[in-house]
Amino acid sequence: MKRKIMSTFRFPKVSIPIMFLYLIINSLFIVKYTSRIGLNPYFILFTYVSLLVFVYISFFFIKERMTIRFFKYVFWIVSTITCFVIIYILITLDPYKLRIDRWSAIHNFIQNLFEGKYPYAAKTHCGGYGSPFPIWHIFHIPFYLMGNVGLGMLFSIIISPYILYKYFKSYLNIFAFMLLLLLSPGFWYEVAVRSDMIYNFIICMLLIVTIFKKKYSIQSYPAAIAIICGLILSTRFSIIIPLSVFLLPDFFSSSLKQKFIFAITALSVFIATFLPFALWDFNTLFFFKHNPFILQTSQGSFLEVIIISIFGIYLSTQWKKNLVLCTAFISISLFSLVFITFTHAILNGVYKINLIESAYDITYFNMSLPFIIFTISGSLVSNAHNTSNFK
């Protein structure tokens, strides 16, 4: 006899603003890029919102009438098709015709490294310089050797279901996660231009989920957690936001010795990832006007960092061992960082109020998208495993 999905609908208040953020981010991509190709952005946006409403209603209608096996099969079919679509896009689109150079920042860095040239002096195909930190480049070496650094996106999509299933123990939840990802224009934009932004934060999210699921903590494994933090922080500075919201409650409740071990180890690991490049060419790494530290901090100001830091510290004290609530607060923090940065730039006259301008790199909003999607997919269904974690 086929087993029905024993779950109850749960719609926590935090899901409402998070769903709104999902809609805002994807609407930005629709309005900006449909306008550039001559389509009516408002008609496309209306169609998109109608599709989301239809899918949302259909999901709950089908959920109460279908078996676990149904969602298992549908999930694997959809995931397989998605992987083939990603591969097709990576093969057919000529990356050198794109004006987005995040992929070539990584590709040319690794190319320089293998040719014995200083990697951080590598220019992108658009004439810019790469900003990712060392570990993110090292992560892409296998994909570079396979001929396409964009395969990092495919890798993150392949490992996500495995790790998320370990946490949710439900194909319904991971099907919802994959469905929301596929319905995101922001995600498909990243695939098309071979941007590494979104899957950098997908991997960060998966690490947070794993640490939470395994019940690892600074109190029990201060050095191990610190090593993980030091390594993942050596991808992008902004990774510190999700790590802080997630780990600060544990850090505050740790002993002075555990705090010291964690802080010193994390900082040492982070610095160690730069050491080979500092020994290679100290001046270029630290004093070149396009070095990765300058490039990664050029979008914000000290005031914005202070505001987000205070906001993030407050939110970190509010999630109370509820991972879905934690990822909701991470989503809000990351979205707020980009929103405040753009608003400040507009008020200072740096940007005009014109979304379709290239100055507005709205892909920064995609930093929050993996956490938004995890929050929504984790809020849609309540089962025994989920509620056991929310104490």
Sequence and secondary structure as in RCSB ss.txt:
>XXXX:A:sequence
MKRKIMSTFRFPKVSIPIMFLYLIINSLFIVKYTSRIGLNPYFILFTYVSLLVFVYISFFFIKERMTIRFFKYVF
WIVSTITCFVIIYILITLDPYKLRIDRWSAIHNFIQNLFEGKYPYAAKTHCGGYGSPFPIWHIFHIPFYLMGNVG
LGMLFSIIISPYILYKYFKSYLNIFAFMLLLLLSPGFWYEVAVRSDMIYNFIICMLLIVTIFKKKYSIQSYPAAI
AIICGLILSTRFSIIIPLSVFLLPDFFSSSLKQKFIFAITALSVFIATFLPFALWDFNTLFFFKHNPFILQTSQG
SFLEVIIISIFGIYLSTQWKKNLVLCTAFISISLFSLVFITFTHAILNGVYKINLIESAYDITYFNMSLPFIIFT
ISGSLVSNAHNTSNFK
>XXXX:A:secstr
   B   EE   TTHHHHHHHHHHHHHHHHHHHHHHTT  HHHHHHHHHHHHHHHHHHHHHHHTTSBHHHHHHHH
HHHHHHHHHHHHHHHHHS GGG S  HHHHHHHHHHHHHTTS GGG B TTS B    HHHHHHTHHHHHTT TT
HHHHHHHHHHHHHHHHHH  HHHHHHHHHHHHT HHHHHHHHHT  HHHHHHHHHHHHHHHHHHT  TTT HHHH
HHHHHHHHTT GGGHHHHHHHHHHHHHTS HHHHHHHHHHHHHHHHHHHHHHHHH HHHHHHSTT HHHHHHTT 
 HHHHHHHHHHHHHHHTTSTT HHHHHHHHHHHHHHHHHHHHHHHHHTTSS S TTSTT  GGGGGGSHHHHHHH
HHHHHEE HHHHHH  
